[in-house]
Amino acid sequence: MKKTVFMGAFVGIILTACGGTTTAANLGSPSPGASTSSAALNCSLPISTDSGQQSGFLAISSGKYTADPNAGSASNGMSYDRPHHRWLPVNWAQVLPDGSAYAYSKEASPTPSRNEIHIVDVSTGSDRMIYNQGSYHVIAYRPEGIYVDNHLSGTDASNGLWLLDPTSGSLKAYPAGQQATWGWIAAGAAWSYSPNGSRFGSNSFARMDLSTGAVETWFQVASPQPPEAGSKTIRVLGFDGSHPLVQVYVDDHTSEIWRLTAAGQATRLPDLALGPLSPPQSIADSHGTWLIAADGSVYLYANSAFTRVASAPAVASGWYVVAGGCA
């Protein structure tokens, strides 16, 4: 077992790996990549306010924003389903990759201690309940099924991971991960900011292989104090192919960004103004990974760097998030 400790200005990063090497970039405060010519990115990026009340398209080449009067509104945020040219009232992870359907959960009536799991056909609008046994919550909808966690009543935390078969209603459990809060499904794995089950997060970041169920710690933070209530310390910012981009929360004004390539192998990236607590929603497409930072700047991560390509429009309250790929 090899342990390498890197001490930054605010937190220490502990990278643990069995063999191999551990790589880290400069631990100072690097600046984001300078603005590049956006003319080469002749595409339209769907964006929405976090409340889903305003949605439209940002032309990257010109920086012009056009609101979509047909977007409607939704309290749970919005995603743009480009194959069907529709705005959907769920996070992008809850939409099938081909855009044909999406899954969502809501409190059962008249028993709010249980959740109902629903699937909506985008073409027809048909909404059917497929499961209502237990407090399960939709994390992601994939061709193999719906990944759900067990939502802990009265908290923003969850416990465990299951795969729900939308046809039979059967649940496949992942026993090795039943203590953790799993927040993301990507690159053949589930990812957790709280492997020990703490509702406030932890100083570890874990990967669970969805084919084997094996859980492995990929990243750790040597924090000077335990996470404060409401913070998650290490959170997924996006993915560079199969490699997670994670934000290490330090305080409301400071965070670090790291690219993870394997257990114990990470590279520090230039900092962005991500804002407090939850990182911005990101979307990956053929161009790279898109996100909107706390200062309203639109960034594209590609070729191992974040580049500022545009500005989101001003909004009276809340903020804009990326709602789909740029095309």
N, C-alpha and C positions, 0 to 999 in steps of 0.2 A: 504494500500500500504506500503510495507516494502522496505527500501533502505539501502543497506550495502555498505560501501566504503572501498576498500582495496588500499592502496597506495604502489606501488612498487618502485623500484629504479629509473625507468624512466617514467612510466605512472601510472595513477591511474585507477583502474577498478571499474566501477559502475555496480553492479548487482541488477536488479530490479525484484521483483517477488511479486505476490499476494498470500500471505501466504507461507507455506512451509519453507524450510531452504536454506541458501546459503552457499556453501562450497568452500574453496579455499585452495590450497596447499601452501607450503612455498614460499614466494615471493622473495627469494634470487635468486641466479643463479645456479640452480641444474645442474648437468652434465648428459649427455645422458647415458643410460644403457651401461654397459661394453659389449664388444664383446662377443657373445655367440658362442658355437660350432655350425657351420653351417652344420655339417655333417647330422644332423637330417632333414635338409631342402634339401632333394634330389630332387631338381626341377630346371627347366631352366626358367630364367626370361627374357622376351623379352624387350630390351631397344633400344632406338633410340636417335640420336642427335636431339636437338631442331629444327634444320632445316630440319630434315628428310633425310639428305644426307648419313648418315651411320646408319645401323641397324643390329642387331644380337641378340645373346642369351648369357646370363651370367649364367654359372652353379654355383649355390649358394654353393654347397658342396665343390667344388674345387677352386672356384674363377676364373675359366678359361672362357674367352670371345671368342666366335666364330662369326665372321662377316657373314652375310647372303648375298651372292652375288646376290641372286634373289629378294632382298628387293626393288630395284629400289630407287627412291628418290621423295620427294615432299616438296614443300616450306612451307606447312602448318603443318608440323609435321607428325608423323606416329603413327598408332595403329596396334597391331598385332591381327588379327582375327583368334584365335586358331581353332574354329570349321572348318574353311575353309582353314587354313594354308596359309593365305595371309596377306600381309602388306597393310594397307589402309591409304590414304592421308588425314585423318581427326583425330580430337581428339576423344578419346574413348567414350565420352559422346554422340557423334553424330552417334554411331553405335548401331543398335538394340541389345538387350541383347543376342539374339541367334546367332548374327553374320551374319544374312542373308542379311542385307541391311544397308546402311548408308545414311544420309542426309547431304547436304551441301548448302551453299548459295554463290552466286557470283553476281557481278554487271551485271545488264541487259544491253544488247547491242541492239540498240545504245542509250539507256537512262540510264546512270550510276547512276542517282538519284534514280532508283528503283533497287531492288534485285530480283534475281531469286532463288527459292527454288527447289533443285533437289533431287531425290532419285536414288541411284544406287543399282542394284541387284548384290550382290557379286559373285554369281555362274556364271551368264551370262555376267556381265559387262554392262548390259543394263542401260542406264542413261536417265531418263525422268524428264522434268521440270513439277512441279505440281502447282507452284504459282509464279506470277510475279507482284503482285499489292502492291506497297508500299516498304518501306525500311526495310523489315524484315530480321532477321538474326537467323540462327539455334543455339539454345542452347543445346538441347538434343533430341534424337529420342527414344521414348518409345513405347510399344505396343499400348497405347491409342492414340498416335499421335506424332506430332513434336512440341516441345515447341520452340516458337520464341519470340524474342523481337523486338522492333522498334528501329533500329540503327539510331543514330543521325548523319547526314552527316557531315563529316569533323572532327569527334571526335572518341574517343574510347569508348564512352558512349552509353547508350541505354535508352529507356523509355517505361516501361510497359511489360506485359507478355500476350501471347496468346497461345492457343493450336490449331494447324493446323491439320485438318483432311486430310490425304494424298489422300483419295479417292474422297471426295466431294469438297475439296478445301475450306471448310468453316472454319471460325475462331471463336473460343470461347475466349471471353475476360475475364480477371480477373480485374474488375473495381477497387477494393481496392488497387491493386498494380500498377496502371498505371503511377505513378510518379517515381517509383523506377527502378534501374538497377538490374536485376535479373541475377545472374551468374551461379547458380548451381541448378539442379533438382535431389533430392535424398530424400529417406525416406518419401515419400508421400508429399513432400513440395518443394517449391522454396525458395532459400536463397539469400539475398541481402546484399552487403557491402555498398550500397548507397540508403537507404530507402527514402531519401529526394530528390533524383534525381540529386545530384551534380555529375558532370563528374569526379571529383577528389576523390570521396569517401566521407565518413563521419565517425563520431565517433560511429555509431550505426550499429548493425547487426540484420537483421530481418528474420523471417520465415513466409511464406504464406502457409497455408493449401490448398492443391490442390483440396480437396473434397468440402470445404466450401468457399474458397476464403478469409478467415479471415487472417489478417496480425497482427503479434505480435512481439514486440521487445524482442530479446533473450539475447542480450549482448551489453554493452556500454563501451566506453573508455573515461575516463576523460583526454583528451590530453592537454598538456600545450599550444598548439597552433593548429590552424586548419591544416588539412592535406595539405602537400605540393603538388603542381601540379605533377601529375603522380603517386602519392601514393594512396593506397586504405585503409590504416590504419588497417582494419580488413578484413581478407580474409580466405576463406576455404582452409585448408591444406589437408583435407581428411575426411573420416567418419569412426567411430567405430560403425558399425551397423547403428542405426538411430541417433547416437550422432555425431554432427559435431566436428571436430578438427580444430581450427582456429588459424591463425597466427596474432598476433598484431604487426604491423610494427612500430618500434620506429625510427630507422635510418638505413642507409645502412649496418651497422655492428651489429645491435641489434634488436632482435624481441623476442616475448614471444609466447608460445604455450599453448592453453587452450582447455580443453575438455568440451563441453556444453551438459548437460543432460536434461535441461528444461529451460524455461524462467527464467533468474535470477539465475541459478544454474550452476556453472562452477568450474573446478579444474585445477590449474596450473600444467603443465607438464614440464619435463626437456627441456631445450633449445637445439636447433640444429642449425648448421651453415646453415641457409636457404638462405642467400644471399639477395641482395637488391630487392626491389619492388615485383614482382610477385613470389609467392611461387612455389616450384616444383610441377609438375604433379604427382598425386598419383593414385594408382590403388588398389582396395580392392578385395580380393579373399578369399578362405577358410582358408588361413594361417593368414590373417590379412590385413593391409594396407601397401603397398610398396611405397617408394619414394627414390629419390637420392638427397642428400643435396649438397650444394654449394661446399663442399670440395671433392666431388666425392664419398662419402661413401653411400652405399646402406643400408637403414634402413627398418626394419619391425616393424610396430606397432601392438602389440598383448599383451594380458594380462595386459592392462593398462600401457604399457611402450614401448618406442622406443628402439630397439636393433640393433646395427650395425652388419650386417651379411656378407658384402662383400665390394669390391671397384669396381667402374666402371672403364673401361679402360681410358687412357689418350686420349684427343682429341685436335687437333691443334687449333680449334676455336669452340665457343659455349660450349655446355654441354650435357650430356646424361640425358634422362628422361625415366621413366618406361612406357612401351608401352602396357602392358598387364599383365594378371595374371601369376603366377609361376606354372608350371606343368611339 
